[in-house]
Amino acid sequence: MATTTVLTEEGTSNFAQAGNLNVHYNEAGTGDTVVMLHGGGPGASGWSNYVTNFGPFSEHYRAILMDMPGYGKSDPKEMHEDYRNRINALALRDLLDTLGIEKANVIGNSMGGATAATFAIAYPERINKLVLMGAGGGGASIMQPMPLEGIKRIAALFEDPTLEGFRELIKIFVYDSSFMTDDLLHQRLANTLAHPEHLEARRKSTKQLEDLSPELSKIQADTLIVWGRDDRFVPLDHALKFLWSIPKSQLHVFSGCGHWAQYEKSGEFNTLVLDFLAR
Amino acid sequence: MIQPTTRAPESQYAQSGSFKIHYHEGGSGHPLLMLHGAGPGANGWGNYNRNFAAFAANYRTIVPDHPGFGQSDSVVITDEPRDVVHARAFKDMLDTLNIDRTHIVAHSMGGGVALRFAIEYPERLDRLVLICPSGGGRSIMQPTPSEGGKSLAPVLRDPTVDTLRRFVHFLVYDPATVPEELIERRYKAMMERPEHLKNFLKSMSAPVPVASDLSSRLHEVQASTLLLWGRDDRFAPLDHGLKFVWGIPDARLHIFSKSGHWPQYEHTLAFNQLVLNFLAG
């Protein structure tokens, strides 16, 4: 792989107006667009979620990491008038409009996956290929009681963000948490506490993710579904539900992998997804 | 659409224990053994001719016929399970060819054989690729035997183009992707060795299962493993894919939608790319 200049958060940081929201994103690379949508845990951002993928993707694509409404350096947003996934998908469309991007490949993880699927359903003319990792929006599990333990921890952490809470969250977020350091936990906590307006908006929101099950068959985009076998946030049977419902789809399951496949299996993930996008 | 490589490399034979095994070989580099699935008229070349060229460009690629298939010696299974007998034959074949270690890509019955090989001869195996393998025991989602599995015996008892076509159509998601020439070619191959059909039928009444249930031994598989499955498989139930990805310590599972029991034929390009990437590490 070619050596490139090391990308930094500061060096790739941008803001754009998306409808009535000011949205932050990181951008690098040229060519067709790949947008990456992060998950919904407290303190999450495009940069933190895709830190091991942004560089490799930017070597082949115009790679955009979008901070979702209510996350990172984007505007806070209370979710009342519609489900979170729909408001997010609209914000993505508005961002693409502002940036003059007609069509994008969309990659989404967890809440970002629900958003990406919603985007594919609502704006089929704006999407090339779709990649979903541990995607939300699958509704009820037929295998596990819901909410899953990870989702319960996220809810508790939004109410009371503490270092110990983050430690317990990261432990079950990934299959092997040995990379976790106190520095990283402090960083996550600091990212969360830096934006009390996001916590406030989240607490006041009356709508979260909707059950997209009946809509999934409308997805026309060629779709790659990626799942961690040991996911404790979104159940593995949802991967099968997506596979059976989305007309043109394939599923890749990593063993020894939790809810963060693009980080936990970054080498295999990057190859798998780059090949899929190029095919 | 990828066209099959129509010309097979010249036939070769290796004495493998008590069996003379027929195989095709091409390419150079690290050895790669490609094991075909069962079914009347099946053989290595028929199974992998859409994939052979891509693999031979990177590996010393060896495509044998199982004992009891193609131009290899026939066999009647009596007291030892078929996967044990075949796994030993391929270990013996590696000895004859002076191959110490190999990658294995294996389909269906061949997958069950490869699993047995991985458990019995771990020192001879590098990476393992299992395409909707047998060996998973009972399904927890579908009644056993499967619809496709039940279409096997009628061909063995009454080997005609019609019974064979019915069987082959169960192999794929969309029968329209199987040209009539393929059925005719397979029928011709099947009728060249009618004793294989009789012996397979006879073996089905042996006091050992057609494929061992290896569920309880999956944790013994040391090889890094890639599993591939067709979502719409009517032979090997999809829940076995989940059973294997839970049971084999280092595994990943890739499922193609709109694919039956023959993804290397139905999704050739994606299949070749995934497997080559995996073998490259």
Interface residues (C-beta under 8 A of the other chain):
Chain A: R229 L236 L240 L243 W244 I246 P247 K248 S249 Q250 L251 H252 V253 F254 S255 G256 E268 T271 L272 D275 R279
Chain B: R231 L238 L242 V245 W246 I248 P249 D250 A251 R252 L253 H254 I255 F256 S257 K258 L269 A270 Q273 L274 N277
